[in-house]
Amino acid sequence: MKPREILQIRSLTGGLAIGCALALALPALAGAPAAAPAADNTARVRAAFDAWREGRGSVFDLLHEDVEWTVAGGSPVSGVYCSRARFLEQAVAPITARLATPIVPTVEHVVAQDDAVVVVWSGEATTLDGGIYRNRYAWHLQLREGRIVRVVAFLDTWALAELMR
């Protein structure tokens, strides 16, 4: 091989190496902005749960006025609520009316991807008759511009039905 041909091959392989490196890096770079909203949403939701635990607010403070909240299962409050006001009035109020103390949440896991945050948590409160209400939850939250716009809430419906009797 002539020196000129070797130089061309080296230039070609060097260019291929750079091209391959860029091709491998671009998907990671393209995914970087998507990680930022997930991290922001996670921080926002964790802060809301912390505030709730400390008695300074709740996750419900993040609800968009037109939130769609689905309570899964067959409990007395299971169903789909298509506004913040309707959800608080028809689902939250009947539960809190049976409690002497607010539910205190303990977050167990938080997983986020894109605009979704899933929180697995347990809650405990004292009932009006002095008993203890305990439940475990998994909430799938969808956020837009820092507000919760859609939720599917899974919980122990037996425990909730017992509270609501």
C-alpha positions as CSV (number, residue, x, y, z in Angstrom):
1,M,0.0,0.0,0.0
2,K,1.2,3.5,-0.8
3,P,1.5,6.0,2.1
4,R,-1.2,8.1,0.6
5,E,-3.7,5.2,0.6
6,I,-2.8,4.4,4.3
7,L,-3.5,8.1,5.2
8,Q,-6.9,7.9,3.5
9,I,-7.8,4.7,5.3
10,R,-6.7,6.2,8.6
11,S,-8.8,9.4,7.9
12,L,-11.8,7.2,7.0
13,T,-11.5,5.0,10.1
14,G,-10.9,8.1,12.3
15,G,-14.0,9.8,10.8
16,L,-16.0,6.6,11.4
17,A,-14.9,6.4,15.0
18,I,-15.9,10.0,15.6
19,G,-19.2,9.4,13.8
20,C,-19.9,6.3,15.8
21,A,-19.1,8.1,19.1
22,L,-21.5,10.9,18.1
23,A,-24.2,8.5,17.1
24,L,-23.9,6.7,20.4
25,A,-23.9,10.0,22.4
26,L,-26.8,11.7,20.7
27,P,-29.5,9.5,22.1
28,A,-28.1,10.1,25.6
29,L,-27.9,13.8,24.9
30,A,-31.4,13.8,23.5
31,G,-32.7,12.0,26.6
32,A,-31.1,14.5,28.9
33,P,-33.9,17.2,28.7
34,A,-36.5,14.5,29.4
35,A,-34.7,13.6,32.7
36,A,-35.0,17.2,33.9
37,P,-38.8,17.3,34.0
38,A,-38.9,13.8,35.7
39,A,-36.4,15.1,38.4
40,D,-38.3,18.3,38.8
41,N,-41.6,16.5,39.2
42,T,-40.1,14.0,41.6
43,A,-38.8,16.8,43.8
44,R,-42.1,18.7,43.7
45,V,-44.1,15.6,44.7
46,R,-41.6,14.6,47.4
47,A,-41.8,18.2,48.8
48,A,-45.6,18.0,48.8
49,F,-45.6,14.7,50.7
50,D,-43.0,16.1,53.2
51,A,-45.3,19.2,53.7
52,W,-48.3,16.9,54.3
53,R,-46.3,14.7,56.8
54,E,-45.3,17.9,58.6
55,G,-48.8,19.3,58.6
56,R,-47.9,22.2,56.3
57,G,-49.9,21.2,53.2
58,S,-50.6,18.2,51.1
59,V,-50.2,16.7,47.7
60,F,-53.7,18.0,47.0
61,D,-52.1,21.5,46.8
62,L,-50.5,20.4,43.5
63,L,-53.8,19.5,41.9
64,H,-54.8,21.3,38.7
65,E,-58.4,22.6,38.9
66,D,-59.4,20.2,36.1
67,V,-57.6,17.2,37.4
68,E,-58.9,13.8,36.5
69,W,-58.6,11.6,39.7
70,T,-59.5,7.9,39.5
71,V,-59.9,5.9,42.7
72,A,-59.5,2.3,41.7
73,G,-61.4,-0.6,43.2
74,G,-64.7,-1.0,44.8
75,S,-64.6,1.3,47.8
76,P,-67.4,3.7,48.7
77,V,-65.3,6.5,47.1
78,S,-64.0,4.6,44.1
79,G,-64.7,6.3,40.8
80,V,-63.5,9.0,38.5
81,Y,-63.6,12.7,39.6
82,C,-63.2,15.3,36.9
83,S,-62.2,18.4,38.9
84,R,-60.2,19.3,42.0
85,A,-63.4,20.5,43.8
86,R,-65.4,17.4,43.0
87,F,-62.6,15.1,44.1
88,L,-62.0,17.0,47.4
89,E,-65.8,17.2,48.1
90,Q,-66.9,13.7,47.1
91,A,-63.8,11.6,47.9
92,V,-61.6,13.3,50.4
93,A,-64.2,15.0,52.6
94,P,-66.1,11.7,53.4
95,I,-62.8,10.1,54.5
96,T,-61.5,13.0,56.6
97,A,-65.0,13.3,58.2
98,R,-64.4,9.9,59.9
99,L,-60.9,10.8,61.2
100,A,-59.9,12.6,64.4
101,T,-56.4,13.3,63.0
102,P,-55.1,13.9,59.5
103,I,-53.6,10.9,57.6
104,V,-49.8,11.0,58.1
105,P,-48.1,9.7,55.0
106,T,-44.8,7.7,54.9
107,V,-43.3,7.6,51.4
108,E,-41.8,4.2,50.6
109,H,-40.9,4.5,46.9
110,V,-41.0,7.2,44.2
111,V,-40.4,6.4,40.5
112,A,-40.5,9.0,37.7
113,Q,-40.4,8.9,34.0
114,D,-41.2,11.8,31.7
115,D,-44.3,13.5,33.1
116,A,-45.3,10.6,35.4
117,V,-44.5,10.1,39.0
118,V,-45.5,6.9,40.9
119,V,-45.5,7.1,44.7
120,V,-46.0,4.1,46.9
121,W,-46.8,5.2,50.4
122,S,-48.5,4.2,53.6
123,G,-50.8,6.4,55.7
124,E,-52.0,6.3,59.3
125,A,-54.6,8.3,61.2
126,T,-56.7,8.1,64.3
127,T,-60.4,7.5,63.7
128,L,-63.2,9.4,65.5
129,D,-63.9,6.3,67.7
130,G,-60.2,6.2,68.7
131,G,-59.1,3.4,66.4
132,I,-56.3,3.4,63.9
133,Y,-56.9,3.8,60.2
134,R,-53.9,2.4,58.2
135,N,-53.7,2.0,54.5
136,R,-51.2,1.5,51.7
137,Y,-51.3,3.4,48.4
138,A,-49.8,3.5,45.0
139,W,-50.6,6.8,43.2
140,H,-49.7,7.2,39.5
141,L,-49.5,11.0,39.0
142,Q,-49.2,12.8,35.7
143,L,-48.0,16.4,35.9
144,R,-48.0,19.2,33.4
145,E,-46.3,22.5,34.2
146,G,-45.9,21.6,37.9
147,R,-49.5,20.7,38.4
148,I,-51.1,17.2,38.8
149,V,-53.5,16.7,35.9
150,R,-54.3,13.0,36.1
151,V,-54.1,10.4,38.9
152,V,-54.9,6.8,39.2
153,A,-54.9,5.9,42.9
154,F,-54.7,2.3,44.1
155,L,-55.3,1.5,47.8
156,D,-56.5,-1.2,50.2
157,T,-60.2,-0.8,49.5
158,W,-61.0,-3.2,52.4
159,A,-59.4,-0.9,54.9
160,L,-61.2,2.1,53.4
161,A,-64.5,0.3,53.3
162,E,-64.1,-0.6,57.0
163,L,-63.4,3.1,57.8
164,M,-66.5,4.2,55.8
165,R,-68.9,1.8,57.6
